[in-house]
Amino acid sequence: MTNDEQSYVNAISEIEEILRSLDTENVDIDRLATDVQKAAELIDFCRDRLAAAQTEVERIVSAFDEK
């Protein structure tokens, strides 16, 4: 697993952890805005990684089709 893939996996894991903490009855209001902001940043990171992976896969398939 590459560092980028591991970072993606870690980001997804952290998003899931934030969601679990928000899904409890004891939401820490003092951390709510911080957690939501962190989740938004992680989601942006994941979207960027997915877009990059899609572009790379399309490049590979295109090169393969040209052969």
N, C-alpha and C positions, 0 to 999 in steps of 0.2 A: 504494500500500500504506500503510495507517495505521500509526501507532506501535505500537498493540496487536498488529497482525498481524506487524509486524517483530519485536517482542519475542517473539512466539510462535515465529516462524521461528528466531530466535536461540537461544531456549531449546531447541528440538528439535535444532538443530545442536550446541549444547553437550552435550546428553545423548548424542548420537551420538559426539562426541569422547571423552567420559568412557568410554563403552562400549568404544570402540576401544582406549583405553589399558588398560582392565581385561582385554581379550581377548588381551593379549600375554603372552609368557612372562616378561617383565621388569617385573612389576607393582611399582610403587614402594610398598612396604608403609608407609612413613612418610606417604604421602598417601592411602592407601586409604580410611580412615574419612572424611577430609575430602571426597574425591571422591564417595563413596557418599552422604554427607549432602547435598552440592550437587545431585547427581542427583535425590535424593528431593524437594528443594525445587523443582527445575525441573519435575519431574513433577507436583507439586501445582499449580504455576502453570499448566501446560498444561491440566490437568484443569479448573481454574477457568475458563480462557479458552474451552475447548470447551463447558462448561456454559452460560456466558454467551452464546456464539454460538448454541447450541441454543435457548435461551430467546428470543433475539431473532428467530431464524428462525420459531419457533412463533408469536410475536406477529405477525409480518408475515403469515404464512400465514393466521392467524386473522382478521386485519383484512381481508385480501383476500377470504376466504370470506364475510365479512359483507356485502360489496358486491353 
